[in-house]
Amino acid sequence: MHEQGSAPMRGRRVNLLDVPGLPLGSRTTRVVVAPGGPLETAGFSLGRSHIDPGGEVPAHRHPQEEVYHVIQGAGQLRIGTDVFPARAGDFFHIPPGVEHALVCGRDGPMELLWVYSPAGIVDHWAQERAQLAEAGGSSPRG
């Protein structure tokens, strides 16, 4: 339903391969759904990350609650003080404000779908990019 005089809401489509990748060390993240993103939303953000074998999502925390879904690959996820094996098909809930980190196994890359709410872009990406720039590091992917 829409208000009298307003335009009707319409569905939209975006292909993951058309979304620019954000290189973050040993991984590349594509933000697909977010405020100002290719598919704009107000209530949540969603994206996909490719993590190289042996790569990681460094320890971080943010005020949003988050869900990880491992699409491909295997590794280990720490949420607070709990450590879980992570493999294709697994879903994980990460409560708001809880530190978490992920390490990809060395047998192959990991593909990870993530969603968090409320929507926005988390601060740790800018912090990671700054640390990589200071260290002279970059990602082999774009």
N, C-alpha and C positions, 0 to 999 in steps of 0.2 A: 504494500500500500504506500501511497505517497500523498503528501498534502496537496490540496487544491492549488493549482498554479505552479507547482514545482515539477521538475523533470523526473520521470520514472528512474529508479535505480536500474543499472544494467550490469550484467556479468562481464568479466574481462578474462583474457587468457594471456599468459606469459610462458615462454619456454625457458627452462633453466639455462640452456646453452646461450640464450640471448642476454643473460644477466651478467654484467661484468664481475669478475672475481676480485676479491680483496686479498692480496697475498699477505700472509701473516706467518713468516718463518717457514715451518715445515707443513703448513696447511694453506689452503685457499678457501675462503668463505664467500658464498653468494647469498646476499640478503634479497629474498624474493618478495616477502610480504612485510611491510612496515610503513610507518608514516613517511611520506616522501619516497617510498620505494616503488618498484615496477608495478606491484599490486598494492595500492595504498589502503591501509586499515587504521582504525583508531584503537582497537582493543588488544591486539597481539602482534607479535613479529614472528616470522618464520623464515628459515633459510636452510642451506645445505653446505656442509664443509667436506672437503677432500683432505685427508691427512696422510702424508707420506709414511711409508714404513719406518718405524722407530720415531716418528714425529709425535707432537703433543699439542694439547690445549693446556697452556700453563695454568697453575693454580690461580684462581680468581674468585670473586664474589660480586654479586650485584643485587639490587633490591627486588628484581623481578623473580617470580617463580619460573622454572624452566623444565622442559621435557626434552630428553635426548632419545632419538630412535636410531639404532645402528642398522644401516641398510646393508652394508657390506664390510667385511673385514672383522678383525678381532683385536682386543687390547684390554686395558684395565682402566676403570673409572673410580676415582675417589670422590666421595660425597661426604664432607665433614671428616669424621674419623673412620668411616666405613669404606672398605675397598671391595669392588665388585669386578668379576670378569665381565667383559663386554664383548658380545659377538652378534653377528647378523641376526636380526629379529628381536633383539632386546629393546625394551623401553625403560627409561629411568626418569623418576621425578626428582627434581632438585629444588628444595624449599628456598624461599627468598632469604637472602643474606648468608647462605651457607657456602663456605669455600668448597670448590670442586676443581678437579683436574683430570685430564684424560691422556693416556699414552697409547699410541697405536702399536700393535705387535710388529715384528720385523718380517713376517711372512708375506705381507702384502699391504696395500693401502686400505684405509678405512673411509667409508662414506657415511656421514652422519647428518641426519635431519634434526633440526632443533626448533623449538617454539617456546616463546616466553611471553608473559603477560605481567603487567601492562606493557603495551607497545613502546618501542623506542629503540635506540641504538645504544648498546651497553658501552660503558666507559673503557673497559679493559682493552678493546681493540685499538683505540688511540694510544693507550699506554704501551701496548706491545709494539706498535709501529714506531713509536719514539725510541723504545729500547733497541729495536732492530737497527734503526738509523744510527744511533750512538755507537753500536757495536760494529757497524759497517756490514750487517747481514742483510740478506734479501731472500726472497723465495724464488725458486727456479720456475715458478708458474705465474701466470697472469690472469 
